[in-house]
Amino acid sequence: MSETEVAGTWISDEMRASVGGEYAQRTSFPISASDIRKWAQAVYYPQPPPPLYWDEAYAAKTSHGGIVAPEDFNPFAWMTAAGPADVPDATAPGSTFPEHNLGVELPATTNMLNGGIECSYTGVRMRPGDVITAVTCLTEYTERPGRLGLMLFTTTESRWTNQEGQLVKTQRDILIRY
Amino acid sequence: MDVAVGDEIPTYERMSSFQHWNRYAAVNHEFVDIHMDDRAGKAAGYSGAFGMGHLQWAYLHCVLHEWMGEDGRIVSVKTQFRSPNLNDLRTIAHGRVTGVRDVGGETLVDLEVWTETEEGTVMAPGTATVALPH
């Protein structure tokens, strides 16, 4: 048993003290029209994606005035503006966890799942050429017993803004580890 | 648009398969073993590999836009991922209207949204609010 797995809890005092901490700031490369088109192709596959996501001539005539990205688009995939060192490697255990970035010892869990997502959108859409910055804080730890053992729920909150400082969305992610 | 509490919006349906997951992994840089390898899915306690929660999240946005059109605005969406989208089962995204409000000149519609398998297992239950196009 590791030092973090004590008395039937995954949450160490050090983890508890780190709640509220800002642990990541990511800035995207400028979004390209192809990034948006490929995203929409993947999500709408095998049907063609709506022209708003790939046809500039069509999109220019809509209320959006041009191509916009789907609200769920991720501009941080495949490297951020900070370069390769800032790319979380999903195959490297713990590298994407808040504790790793807050200098806190990781809980000794062995599996993780995406527990849920909550997003509020402002109506400011992501567009080709936009540079998005996301600032992420550790918001909460909770835990409860589950079918696969004691489950640790970690909630983080990210605020996404564009290059003009306009808030695009606020996203809360719930990570489950066990 | 005429909208009333209790209305069900048209579903958005996609197969759950490596064809879909691999395309999504490629755009979201989401190369996680449980989405790529049946052995990893089994090691995590499931019957095999399963699709990304983020892909179900995307489908919950698609079902809203396919219904209200591209001029409709998604105000908020929240969901929990409770059951995995396993291979070879159709994923069906649903929405049911739970409220209609006029706020600041906009018509806001609250919905219960969820994804379920073709066998009826709810995978990602949640809620959403949209602003209908003028």
Interface residues (C-beta under 8 A of the other chain):
Chain A: D35 K38 W39 Q41 A42 V43 Y44 Y45 P46 P50 L52 T62 S63 H64 P70 E71 D72 N74 A77 W78 V87 A90 T91 N111 L113 N114 G115 G116 I117 E118 C119 S120 Y121 G123 R147 L148 I174
Chain B: R14 Q19 H20 R23 Y24 A26 V27 N28 H29 E30 F31 V32 D33 A43 A44 G45 M52 G53 H54 L55 W57 A58 Y59 H61 C62 H65 E70 D71 R73 I74 V75 S76 V77 K78 T79 Q80 F81 G126 P133
